[in-house]
Amino acid sequence: MESSYKFKCETCRNLMVKAGKNSTGKQRYKCQSCKTRRVIKKSKSAKKNELKSFVKWITDSTKAFDKAKLPRRTFYRRTNWCWNISPQIQPAAKASKFIFVDATCINRNLCALIVRDDRHVLNFRWAESENFCDYHELLRAVKEPGFVICDGNFGIIKAARRLWKNAGIQRCMVHITRDAERKLGKRSPLEINRIFRRHIKKLHRVHTIGESEIWLDKFDELYDRHKEFIEELTLKIDEATGGVIRQDRTHKNLFSTCYMAHNARKKNMLFLYLENGIPNNSNCLEGGINSPLKNLLRCHRGISLEHQKRMFEWYLLKRSSTSVNDFINSLAF
């Protein structure tokens, strides 16, 4: 709120002073001469400038109120109303050659589903978890791209295939190697686990179709050689009846890793990037959007969950093709 010495009575032009608040909680002023009382509203330009300062502060790891030469509490008080504005991204006019789809979590029960191309954020959506329904709503507002690059989440793949019949899907190589390393372990006592882990890590060295064929032939050779061990079953016996209750994979992690590679190969999601000139990882989204968002959470730690959501929304709007200034100017204050 501005200082009271700037406000003058419209009737007698004398100074007005603060005189409590009205029933809605707004500051009321009184003229000392004619006793006129009124509520002084901020101008539209003042509100726009406050909102721009708020966006600059909430989307940056530095402290904007230091640059604005305002006390910390004054800045918080003046921009407190800005938390109520939830920005929205306008749909892109043109279709992209390829898009990246992924999610970043705030806590266990809330995550932001994000889709972007090589330049801008195209859309986002809040969800309790990564699932088909929320991804379907997220991607429905995006025009059909040529290719979708993702981490292999079932909800993303199902939603993309349901919406876009002709879009190809490329699995992120970083996620494949990371999942294999997590399941097989860096220091596994089983030699076969170390062999498959080393071979899957070589995916990053595949740059031509010939190299991909060599990699696949080697993978098939390893799988055929150790097929009996990989597909070994453990029977759970009912002690009372002596019957088989169920069959489990003895080496679950090894079988899961091999199945992941087989499934990506079967559905043509492994080496799609070699023939189409697209990225083979989602680092553009992971490092370009998700990592700065997590950094903002650390810099503005302590704010409520709703305020964290507003912070994410303003940052994603800033990284979209929609200008922040144009969005602010379009608001009706």
Buried (B, 14 or more C-beta within 10 A) or exposed (E): EEEBEEBEBEEEEEBBEEBEEEEEEEBBBBBEEEEBBBEBEBEEEEBBBBBBBBBBBBBBEEEBBEEBEBEEEEBEEBBEEBBEBEBEBBEBEEBBEBBBBBBBBBEEEBBBBBBBBEEBBBBBBBBEEBBBEBBBBBBEBBBBBBBBBBBBBEBBBBBBEEBBEEBBBBBBBBBBBEBBBEBBBEEBEBEBBBBBBEBBBBBEEBEEEEBBEEBBEEBEEBBEEBEEEBBEEEEEEEEEEEEEEEEEBBBEBBBBBBEBBBEBBEEEBBBBBBEEEBBBBBBBBBEBBBEBBEEBBEEBEEBEEEEBBBBBBBBBBBBBBBEBEEBBEEEEE
